[in-house]
Amino acid sequence: MTEIERAQEQPDFWNDQERAQAMVAEMKLCSGSVEPVLKVEAALSEVEQYVELGEELGEEEVIEELERLATEIDAGVDALEFQVMLGGEHDNTDAFLQVNAGAGGLDACDWAGILVRMYSRWADRRGFKIEQIEMLAEPEAGVRTATFRIKGPYAFGYLKAESGVHRLVRISPFDSQSRRHTAFASVDVTPDIDDSLDFELDETEVKVDTMRAGGAGGQHVNKTESAVRMTHLPTGIVVRCQNERSQHKNRAMALKLLKAKIIKMKETERDAENATLYGEKGEIAWGSQIRSYFMHPNQLVKDHRTNHSVGNIIAVLDGDIDEFIAAYLRKQGGAD
């Protein structure tokens, strides 16, 4: 932190914008790690002072302040616990989040669109920046697939808890007989890995297709094949990017996303949990869900990995998912 502070004082610090922004981001990351420790230390020091004061003036004179400090220390310890749980190799990076409609027809596309909104609201609450990479809308309702880049401190560390199949049970708004339907959508979260990472991708193993971008965009969409789809032949991983008007920029972003997915796949091959993440056959359907959202007959959201449940489904779908993320991270970290 001291080295970065000294560098910021130099008149030529902002001459190299990319390097300066990277250093500022590193400074924020370091500060975020140190501040919770300093806050807890300061609160504990205050406790000692109030205990001494209470011995002189009486307990009733300091009890209110001690209760306040106890609450503050509890919150600080929780923050430190979370910091330890977010200690994975890529946890402090930005994240690519992809939502795909699964089994359930039009209801599944609508459900995928609801999840896109849920994660967008969650990111907004945290002040994270959201960049659309690809959006393939379903003409009648929702989306077939959508990919976003979410930029913020520990974005991947938090959102990795959301990877898997999400199941919705409700009275379908698309069923004229108002019957209950079940729909599925998958969420895949990949770390936005730094370009400097030592990883070489054999581009002869990558099939590249270009096409016209879908969605809004006017004449540019209709006349320019700017969208890029890449298929990694050895693994079958497919990524698409259509957000940029330039095919060159879309190609660069698609390649970055493809590399990140391949690296994540190689890392998670060592993780036993990955074998059951989408079920044995990798289907976005029955038996593979990590979380179920019930709108009928009762309102309930239940995570099947942690058994954590919430009754207020409206709040959850509005982006209030921190309880589920915390429960998952605690379980992964071995916390009770």
N, C-alpha and C positions, 0 to 999 in steps of 0.2 A: 504494500500500500504506500509506503514511504517513497519507494522508487517511482511509482506512478505519479504521486503528488509532485515530486520534483520535476518529472518530465512535463507535467501540465503547466508548470511555471515557465517553461522555455517558450520564447516568442515564436519558434517555428513548429510548435507542437501540432497545430492544425494544418500544417502544410500537406501532410499525408493523411487525408481524411479517413481512409479505411483503417490505417494503423491506429489513429487517434480514437476512433469509435470503438475499436477492439479493446484498447486500454481502458477506456471509460467503462465499458461493459465489465471488464475484469475487476475494476475498482469497485463497482456496485456489488459484484458477486462477493468480493472479499469483505466489503462493509456489511453485507447481509449476514455473513458468517460470524463476524466479530460482535456486532451490535447486541444480539441476544445475550451473549456471555457478559458483556459489560453492564447490561440492564439488570441482570440477575445479581451480579456482584454488587452493584450500587444499592439494590433493594435490600440485600442481606446486610450491608453495612448500615443502612438506615434502621433495620430491625435491631441491631446491637445497640444503636444509640437510644432508640425508644425503650428498650428493655432497661437500660441504665437509668433513663429518665423516670420510668415507671417505678423503679425501686426507690427513687427519691420522693416522687409526688403521689404515687399510688397507681394501681392498675387501671382504675376507671379513667384516669387522665390520658392514657395512651392506647387503650384497647381499640378505639375506632381506627387509629392510624395503623396499628398492627394488623387489623383485619384487612385493611386496604392493601398493605404490603404483602400479606399472605396471598391475596388474590393475584396481585401483580407477579409474585414469584411463581405461582402455579402456572400462569400464562407463559411466563418466560421459560420455565422448564418444559412445557409442552412444545414451545417453539424450538428449543434445543433438541428435543426428542425427534421432532419432525426433520430437523437439519441432519441428524444422524441417519434417519431413514432415507433421506434423499442423498445418499452418499455413493450411488452407483456411478459407473464410469462416465455415462452420458447424461446423468440426471440433471445437470445444470445447463443443458443445451435447450435451444428452441425445439419445436416439434412439428412434424408433418402429421396431420390427422385426416384419415380417409374414412368415409362412411359409404357403405354399399347396401342397397336394398337386397333382401334375401327372399325366402319363401313367404308367400302371402299376397302375391299379385300387386294390385293397385294399393292395397293397405300397406304393403311393405315399402313401397315408394313414398307414400305419405309419412310412414313411420321414420324412414331415413331422413326426410325433410324436417321432421320434428326434432330428431337428434342433432341435426346440423344447427338448428336454432338453439337447442339446449347448450351445446358447447360454445356457440358464439356468445350467448348470454353469460356463461361462466367466465369466458375470457374477458369480456367487457368489464365484469365486476372486479377482476384483478388488474385491470388497466393494461392487459396484454394487447399486442397488435395482431390483427388477423389479415392474412393475405390469401386471396382465393387463387388456387392453382388450377383447378378444374371443376366444372359444375355441369353435369349432364342431367337436365331436368326431365321429368316425366310430364308430357303435355297435359294429362288430366289432373295430376296432383303429385306434389313432392318431387323427389329426385331419385335417379337410378344410382348415381355415384357422385360424390363430391370430395375434393381434396383441398385442404387448407394448410397454410403454414402459420403456426401460432408462435409469436415471438414474445418472450418474457422470461424472467428468472425462474429456472427450474420447471419450465413448461413441460418438458418430456418427463421429468421426475414425477410430476403430478399426474399427467395424462396417461402414463403407461398403465395406470390402474384401470383404464377404460377399455383396453384392448380386449376384444372378444365379441361374442354374439349377444345382442340385446333383444329381448322378446316383449312384445306388446299384446295385451289381451283387452279387448274393448268391444262395444257395440259399433259395428262398422258404419261410418257415415255414407259408405258407398253401396250398402245393402238395402234395397227397397223394403225388405222384410225385417229390418232392424235386428239381425241375428248377431251373435257374438262371433268375432273373428280373432285369429291369432296371426301376428305378423312378426317377421324377423329382419334385423339389419345387423351388419357387422361393423365394428369399429377397429381400425388398425392405426396404431400410433408408432411413429418412427422418429428417432432422434435426428435433428438437423446437424449432421456431423461436419466438423470443420474441414474445409478443402485441403488443409495442410496434412490431414491424416494420411499416414503411409498405407495407401490401398490402391492397387493398380487393377483396373477393370479392363479385361480383354474385349475391346470394342468389336472384334470380329465375331464375338458370341452374342452381340446385341443386334436385333432386328429393329430397324427404324421405319416407321410409317408416318406420313404427313397427311393431313386432312383439313377440311374447313372446320373452323371452330364453331361449336354450337352455342345457342343462346343469343343474348343481345349483342349488338355490335354493328348493325347496319350494313352498308356496302362492304366494309372490310371483311365481315363474316362471310358474305356471299361470294366474294371474288378472290380471297387470299387463303391459300392452304398453310396457315400459320400454326395450327395445332399439331402436336407431336405425340406419337405413341411409341414407346420403347418396350421390347420384349426381350428379357434375358433368357436365351434359349436353354442353357443348362438347368435352370431352376423353374422356368415358366413364369417368373415374376413379370408383371405388366404394369407400367406406369404411363400416365398421360398428363400433358400440360397444355393448356390453351389460353391461359390468362393473359399472356403478353401478346402484343400485336406483331412482334417480330418472331419469326420462326427460329432464328438464332437464339434468342433469349429463352424461348420455350424449350428448345433442345437442351440448353445448358441447365435449366431447372429440372427437366425430366431426368437428365443424366445424374444430377446431384441426388434426386429422390431415389433413383434406381440404386445408386451406390449405397445410400443409407439403408435401403431395404435389404440389400444383399448382406451388408455388414451385420444388421440386426438378426437376419436369419441365421447367419453363421454363429453368432453369439448365443442365440436362444436354442440352437440345436443342443447346446450343453445343458439346457434348462429342462428338467423333467416336466415342468408345468406346461411348456410349449406343446407337448404331445397331446394334451387334452384341451388346449385353448379353443379350438374350433371343433372338437370331437375327432374321432378317429379318422373320418373321411373328409374333414375340413368343411363340412356342410354348414350353411347358414340356415339352420332349421332346428327341428325338435331334438332335444337331448344335448345340445351343444351350448346353450345360453349360459352366460355368466351372471346375468341379471334379468329379472322379470318385472314388468311394469303392468299392474292390474288396474284397469279403469272400471271393470265390471266382473263380478257382482260387487266387490268391495274395492276401495282405493288403497293400493299398497304397492310399494317398490321394495323388492327384496333382492339382495346380492347373494347368490348361491355359493360364493367362495368364502364369505365371511359370516353369512347369516344375518348381516346387518339389514334392518328394514326401516322404512319411513312411511307413515300414513299419508302425508301431504304430497300427493303425486304432482299437483299443480306447481308447487314450489320447486320440486325436483326438475320438472320439465322446463322450468324457468331459469335453470342453471344452478340451483342450490344442490350441488353434488359433493361438496367437500366432506361430508360425513362418510360417504362411501369410499372416497379416496383415502381418507385417514384410516378407516378400518382396514382397507386392503394393505396399505403401507405398514401398519402396525403388525398385521399378520405375517407379512413378508419379512419383517424385521424381527419376528419372534416375540414381539411385545404382547402382553396380556390385554 
